């Protein structure tokens, strides 16, 4: 039940965030978030490798 409520909350946030945006704008946001995710994954991997030094 808690998982479903949390999932619903995230869906509402996303829906409200994207309300009124054109599909092209949503595509730009999605692309930007994927770029950020990639950057953070690389930074995390570099941080993990530096912990052993």
HUKA-V580611 format. One record per pair of residues at least 6 apart in sequence whose ideal C-beta (glycine too) atoms are under 8 Angstrom apart, sorted by the first residue. I is the first residue (numbers start at 1). J is the second residue. Records with the same first field share a line. If there is no record, write none. Layout:
BEGIN
I = J  J
END
This chain:
BEGIN
18 = 26  29
21 = 29
END
